[in-house]
Amino acid sequence: MLAKYEATNETDENKNPTGGSVKGVGLSIEWQDGPLGRGDERKDSNGAFVETVIDAARQRIEFYQASKFKSRENAIAITKLQEALMWLNKRTEDREQRKVEGTHIV
């Protein structure tokens, strides 16, 4: 059963995704607000990225998998989280090749 949490997702004046947050018992995430930019204009991040949160969940399940709680279901969940990261990284690579990564250009 999932624990309850509250999520907000924000957009800018052009309806582009910007920041937001997720809060619940033992959980507090402030999402990246705005694009990072490119080249010399690149800024430091000001919030979490989905990829980081997925990877944090993956490492936690791997921690369980290295214990007496090892299970087939954990192994499958780890694989699916790794797959999610692969697809998100592919998206980033594709955007980088098109030189639009770090912008709101589609």
Backbone torsions as a table, in degrees:
resi	resn	phi	psi	omega
1	MET	NA	134.8	177.8
2	LEU	-77.2	139.8	172.7
3	ALA	-74.1	152.4	178.7
4	LYS	-70.2	143.9	174.7
5	TYR	-148.6	160.5	176.5
6	GLU	-114.8	134.0	-179.9
7	ALA	-127.2	139.6	170.7
8	THR	-123.9	140.9	176.6
9	ASN	-127.7	125.8	-174.3
10	GLU	-110.1	155.7	175.3
11	THR	-130.3	159.2	176.3
12	ASP	-88.3	-172.6	-177.1
13	GLU	-63.5	-19.5	178.3
14	ASN	-99.1	10.9	-179.7
15	LYS	69.5	19.7	174.0
16	ASN	-79.2	140.0	175.6
17	PRO	-58.8	133.3	174.3
18	THR	-125.3	-129.5	-175.7
19	GLY	-78.6	-163.5	-178.9
20	GLY	152.9	-174.6	-178.4
21	SER	-154.3	162.4	172.3
22	VAL	-135.0	128.9	179.9
23	LYS	-137.8	137.2	177.0
24	GLY	-164.5	-179.1	179.1
25	VAL	-60.2	120.7	179.4
26	GLY	72.6	13.4	-175.6
27	LEU	-139.8	127.0	176.0
28	SER	-150.0	110.0	-179.1
29	ILE	-123.6	130.2	169.0
30	GLU	-110.1	118.3	-176.4
31	TRP	-77.5	154.3	174.5
32	GLN	-50.8	132.8	-179.9
33	ASP	-110.8	102.3	177.2
34	GLY	92.0	162.4	179.1
35	PRO	-71.9	155.5	-179.1
36	LEU	-83.5	-19.5	-176.7
37	GLY	87.1	-178.8	-176.5
38	ARG	-131.0	156.4	173.2
39	GLY	56.2	-135.0	-179.0
40	ASP	-65.7	-18.4	-179.6
41	GLU	-87.1	-2.7	-175.7
42	ARG	-64.3	133.7	-179.8
43	LYS	-104.6	163.1	171.0
44	ASP	-73.4	151.2	177.5
45	SER	-68.5	153.0	178.2
46	ASN	-121.0	8.8	-179.6
47	GLY	-167.1	-179.3	-177.0
48	ALA	-79.4	152.5	172.9
49	PHE	-107.1	149.0	179.4
50	VAL	-54.1	-40.5	-178.6
51	GLU	-58.8	-39.7	-179.5
52	THR	-65.8	-41.7	-179.5
53	VAL	-66.6	-42.5	177.0
54	ILE	-61.1	-43.8	-178.7
55	ASP	-66.7	-34.7	176.7
56	ALA	-64.0	-40.8	177.3
57	ALA	-65.9	-41.2	178.3
58	ARG	-58.9	-46.2	-178.2
59	GLN	-66.0	-32.9	179.3
60	ARG	-67.3	-42.3	178.8
61	ILE	-67.5	-35.4	175.4
62	GLU	-63.4	-33.8	175.3
63	PHE	-61.3	-46.5	175.9
64	TYR	-62.2	-39.4	-176.5
65	GLN	-65.2	-23.5	178.2
66	ALA	-89.4	10.6	-178.0
67	SER	-120.0	-171.2	178.0
68	LYS	-68.0	-6.8	-180.0
69	PHE	-93.8	14.9	177.8
70	LYS	-56.6	137.1	179.5
71	SER	-156.2	161.6	175.7
72	ARG	-61.6	-40.4	-179.1
73	GLU	-62.7	-40.8	175.7
74	ASN	-60.8	-44.4	-179.4
75	ALA	-60.5	-42.1	179.0
76	ILE	-65.9	-43.4	179.0
77	ALA	-60.6	-42.1	177.8
78	ILE	-60.3	-45.8	179.4
79	THR	-59.5	-44.1	-178.2
80	LYS	-67.7	-36.6	176.1
81	LEU	-67.4	-40.0	175.7
82	GLN	-62.5	-39.5	178.0
83	GLU	-64.5	-43.1	177.5
84	ALA	-58.9	-43.8	178.2
85	LEU	-63.6	-39.1	178.5
86	MET	-59.6	-46.6	-178.5
87	TRP	-67.8	-38.9	178.0
88	LEU	-67.6	-37.6	176.3
89	ASN	-67.2	-36.7	176.0
90	LYS	-62.2	-43.6	177.3
91	ARG	-58.0	-44.9	179.3
92	THR	-62.9	-44.5	178.8
93	GLU	-60.8	-43.1	178.2
94	ASP	-62.2	-42.4	179.1
95	ARG	-66.5	-37.0	178.5
96	GLU	-65.7	-42.1	178.2
97	GLN	-60.7	-34.6	178.8
98	ARG	-85.6	-0.5	179.6
99	LYS	59.3	37.9	175.6
100	VAL	-119.1	-2.9	177.4
101	GLU	-61.6	138.5	-178.9
102	GLY	86.9	8.3	178.8
103	THR	-130.7	174.4	173.3
104	HIS	-95.5	13.1	175.8
105	ILE	-75.4	132.1	-179.6
106	VAL	-82.9	NA	NA
